[in-house]
Each structure stands twice: as C-alpha cells, then as structure tokens.
Amino acid sequence: MPGVPGSNPINEKFHTSDMTAIARLVKWQDLEGDIRKGSPYPRCTGVHRRAVCVYGSGDLHWMLHQHHLFANKFDPEVDDTAIKCLEVYLRLKALHNIDLHAQYAPE
C-alpha cells in the first residue's frame, strides 16, 4: 500500500510481487536484460529451466547485493563452482564474521 510506513513507492519495475518479497530470489527469463535500460536484473549466466534461471557463478556478485533469504535455482550439473563459491562465502561469514563481499566489492 503506497503511503504506508515501510512501503515502497509505486514503480512499474516492481509490480511483480516476487521481486520485492524477501523469501526467494528468482530470475525470470522474460524479465532479464540490461539494467541500464530498465530490466530488473541482468541476464542469467547459467541456463534456463521453464523460464527460470539456474544460477551460474557469474550471477553470484549480483546475488549478494540482493535482500532475499533464499535463491532459486542452483544445480551442480549446471555450475558446481557457483555452489562451492557461495558455500565458502556463507561459511566464512557465519563462522568467522568475514564479509568477503565488502572486501572485494568494486569501488
């Protein structure tokens, strides 16, 4: 609801409810493209299954900038490196409070 404390301003880009939901990060094939031209997210670097991106390692940098709790979909047969890199990142963050994202973010 626009105008309610904590609400987002009306924007055509965010009319799809799963884009603003915190639960699950999904890249829909028909919404991918150039962010500078208004696309909500960049193209998938993995593959598509039923019009949903199966994330590749090239999607990780973008993914770590998002607010979602979970990401849909990963497949070790598509890009096992993406899964291993994300696992190392989360392990270091959880066990040692090391935020690699902040250390290696482009300036």
N, C-alpha and C positions, 0 to 999 in steps of 0.2 A: 504494500500500500504506500504510494507516494506520500511524503509529508510526515510519515510516522517516524519517531526516533529510531535510528538504526537502519532505515530503509535506504535503498539505492535510488538515485534519480532515474527517471524514465529514460531509457536508451534503447533504440532499435536493436543494438548489438546484443543486448542481454535479455531478450524476450523469452528465450529458451530456458526453462527452469533449471535444467541440469547444469547449466554454465555457472550459475550463482550458488547452487547448492553446495554445501561443504562435504557431503558424503562421498561422492565419486567423481573422479576426473575422467572424462571421455572426450576423445577427438572424433567427431563425426566427419566422414569423408566429404560430404557436400558443403561443410562449413569451413574447411581448411583453405588456406591461401596465404596471401601476403598481408601481414598485419597492418602495414602502412597503407594498404588500400581498403581497410575496414574489416578484414577477416578476424574472427575472434581468436584464432590460433594458427600457428604455422603448419605447413604440410607435415604429414606423418613421415618419419624416416624409416619406419618398419614396413609392414604390409597392412592391407585392409582385409577384414573378415566381416561380411554382412554390413559393410559401410562403416565399420568401427576400426580405428587404428589399433593394431597390435604394436605397441611401442618398440622402437629401436633405441640404440644408445644415443643417437642424435637428438632424441626427444627429452633426455634427462635434464639438460640445462633449463629448458623451458618448464619442465615439470616441477622442478624445485622452486620455481618462482610462484607456484600456484598455492591456493589455500586449502585444497581438498585433503581429506583424510586417507582416501584410497585412490588408486589409479587402475583403470580398466582399459586395457588388457596387456598382459605380458605372456610370452611363450618362449621357452628356452630353445625351441627348434627354429624360431624366427631370429632371435638375437639374444643369446645367452650372456653376452657381455653386458647388456643393459641391466639384466637381473643381478649379475655379480657386482657391478659398479654401485647400483642402488643399495645392495646389501651391505657393502663396505661403508658407504656413506652413512646409512642408518645405524650401523654398529658403532662407528666412531662417534656419532652424535649422541647415541644413547649411553654408551659405556664410559666415554671419556670427555663428554661435553665439548667435542671438537666440531666446529661447523666449517667443513671444507668449502661449502657453498660461499660463505662470506670471504674466506681466504683466497679463493680462486675466481671470484666474480670479476668480469671485465670492468675496467674503470672508464 
